[in-house]
Amino acid sequence: MKSKIKAYLFDFDGTLVDTMGGFADIAGNVIHNYHPEISFSEARRRYLETSGVPFFQQLEIIFPAHPKNREIANIFEETKKEGFFRQKFSDDVRVTISELRKQGYIVGVCSNNFQELIDQFIARERLEFDIVLGYREGFEKGKAHFDYVMKKFNLLPHELVFVGDSLKDADKAKANGIRFIALCGTFTAQDFLALDPSIITITNIRELLTV
């Protein structure tokens, strides 16, 4: 498989940086404050269960058409910034990204975090990628990002691999004919294999150099 791969796209939160636990705590608190009938632990579970799309879309899944969804989303996005910028790329991430690029692969970021936040984080961390795609209205992780990368670098779907940590990441890759590798942590290998037995799972990003 690896001989045919030309590019790796990485989800950001939970895959390149260990933010999902903190984000889940924030989401759990905000949702519980607005919906006290739902416990913190249940709200946190629902956040993780629907992760992989922008938070305002998660809220529409959890609370369809609720009039407070936009307000809740705004509070979440503002609250998460402090913790987000306390994170750093791990040594494993730095080695993996750098080595893949040295080997000639195109390496990029494909995230539903806002573009300006991703750009600031990566500029501060000084880790080089060939392309960095974040969320903006009408342009989100999934088909829009995959199509953009394939057009920019003249790639076919089977030449692109998406690495992510959520079940929705796996769904997006499969729906677009993109190969997927699951980084376990937010979800277990069993969770991913129940979704699709052919999914390759890893427990450390550095395994991509030998998978």
C-alpha positions in Angstrom: 0.0 0.0 0.0 2.7 2.5 1.0 4.4 2.4 -2.4 1.3 3.9 -3.9 0.8 6.7 -1.3 1.9 10.2 -2.3 0.3 12.3 0.5 -0.7 12.1 4.1 -3.4 14.4 5.5 -3.7 14.7 9.3 -6.6 15.6 11.5 -5.4 18.1 14.1 -7.2 17.9 17.4 -6.7 14.5 19.0 -4.4 13.4 16.2 -1.5 15.9 16.1 -2.2 17.6 19.4 -3.7 16.1 22.6 -6.6 18.5 22.9 -9.7 16.3 22.8 -9.8 15.6 26.6 -9.8 19.3 27.4 -12.2 20.1 24.7 -14.6 17.4 25.9 -14.5 18.8 29.4 -15.3 22.3 28.2 -18.1 21.0 26.0 -19.5 18.9 28.8 -19.6 21.9 31.1 -21.1 24.3 28.6 -23.8 21.8 27.5 -24.7 20.9 31.1 -25.0 24.6 32.0 -27.5 25.2 29.2 -29.2 21.8 29.5 -29.0 20.9 33.2 -31.2 17.8 32.6 -28.1 16.3 30.9 -25.3 15.4 33.3 -21.7 16.6 32.7 -20.5 13.1 32.0 -23.4 12.4 29.5 -22.7 15.8 27.7 -19.0 15.0 27.5 -19.8 11.5 26.1 -22.1 13.0 23.4 -19.4 15.5 22.5 -16.8 12.8 21.9 -19.4 10.6 20.1 -20.1 13.3 17.6 -16.5 14.7 17.3 -15.1 15.1 13.8 -17.3 17.9 12.7 -17.4 21.6 13.8 -18.9 22.0 17.3 -21.9 24.0 16.0 -22.7 21.0 13.8 -22.2 18.6 16.7 -24.8 20.7 18.6 -27.2 20.3 15.7 -26.8 16.6 15.9 -27.3 16.5 19.7 -30.0 19.2 19.9 -31.5 19.7 16.4 -32.6 23.3 15.7 -32.3 24.3 19.4 -32.4 28.2 19.6 -29.4 28.3 22.0 -27.0 26.2 19.8 -25.2 29.2 18.3 -24.7 30.8 21.7 -23.4 27.6 23.2 -21.0 27.1 20.3 -19.7 30.7 20.6 -18.9 30.1 24.3 -17.2 26.8 23.6 -15.0 28.3 20.9 -13.9 31.3 23.1 -13.3 29.1 26.2 -11.2 26.5 24.4 -8.6 29.0 23.0 -6.6 29.3 26.3 -6.1 25.5 26.6 -5.5 25.1 22.9 -2.5 27.4 22.9 -1.0 25.6 25.9 -0.5 22.5 23.8 2.6 21.6 21.9 3.5 19.1 19.2 5.0 16.0 20.8 8.4 14.7 19.8 6.7 11.7 18.1 4.7 14.1 15.9 7.7 16.2 15.0 9.7 13.2 14.1 6.9 11.6 12.0 6.0 14.7 10.1 9.6 15.6 9.3 10.5 12.0 8.3 7.5 11.6 6.0 8.4 14.8 4.2 12.0 13.7 4.0 10.8 10.5 2.3 9.1 12.6 -0.3 5.5 12.5 0.8 3.2 15.5 0.7 2.1 16.1 4.3 -0.8 18.3 5.3 -3.3 19.3 8.0 -7.1 18.8 7.4 -9.0 20.2 10.4 -12.4 21.6 11.4 -10.6 23.9 13.8 -10.7 27.5 12.6 -8.0 28.3 10.0 -6.6 31.2 11.9 -6.1 29.1 15.1 -4.4 26.3 13.2 -2.1 28.8 11.4 -1.1 30.5 14.7 -0.4 27.2 16.4 1.8 25.8 13.6 3.7 29.1 13.1 4.5 29.1 16.8 5.6 25.5 16.8 7.7 25.9 13.7 6.8 22.5 12.2 6.6 22.5 8.4 3.7 21.1 6.4 3.1 21.3 2.7 -0.5 22.5 3.2 -2.6 23.5 6.2 -6.4 23.5 5.8 -8.7 24.6 8.6 -12.4 25.4 8.8 -14.1 28.3 7.1 -17.8 28.6 6.1 -18.4 26.3 3.1 -15.0 24.7 3.4 -14.6 22.0 6.0 -12.8 18.8 6.7 -14.0 16.1 4.3 -14.8 16.3 0.7 -14.0 20.0 0.3 -10.5 19.6 1.8 -9.8 16.3 0.0 -10.8 17.7 -3.4 -8.7 20.8 -2.8 -5.6 18.8 -2.0 -6.1 16.4 -4.9 -6.5 19.2 -7.3 -3.6 21.2 -6.0 -1.1 18.3 -6.0 -2.6 16.4 -8.9 -3.5 13.3 -6.8 -5.9 10.4 -7.3 -8.0 9.3 -4.3 -6.0 6.1 -3.7 -2.8 8.2 -3.5 -4.1 10.1 -0.4 -4.2 8.8 3.2 -6.2 10.6 5.9 -5.1 10.0 9.5 -7.6 10.8 12.2 -8.8 9.9 15.7 -12.6 10.0 15.3 -15.3 7.7 13.8 -16.5 10.6 11.7 -13.0 11.0 10.3 -13.3 7.4 9.2 -16.7 8.1 7.7 -15.5 11.1 5.8 -12.6 9.2 4.3 -14.7 6.2 3.3 -17.4 8.4 1.7 -14.8 10.0 -0.5 -12.8 6.9 -1.5 -9.8 8.1 0.6 -7.6 5.6 2.6 -7.9 6.0 6.3 -5.6 5.2 9.2 -7.1 5.5 12.7 -5.0 6.8 15.6 -6.6 5.2 18.7 -7.1 7.2 21.8 -10.4 9.1 21.5 -11.8 5.8 20.2 -10.5 2.3 20.6 -9.3 -0.1 17.8 -12.5 -2.1 18.4 -14.6 1.0 17.8 -13.0 1.6 14.4 -13.0 -2.1 13.4 -16.7 -2.3 14.3 -17.2 0.5 11.8 -15.1 -1.1 9.1 -12.9 -4.2 9.7 -10.5 -3.1 7.0 -9.4 0.1 8.9 -5.7 0.1 9.9 -5.3 1.2 13.5 -2.2 2.6 15.3 -1.7 3.7 18.9 1.3 6.0 18.2 1.7 8.4 15.3 5.2 7.2 14.8 3.9 3.8 13.7 3.2 5.5 10.3 6.9 5.2 9.5 6.7 1.4 9.7 3.0 0.5 9.2 
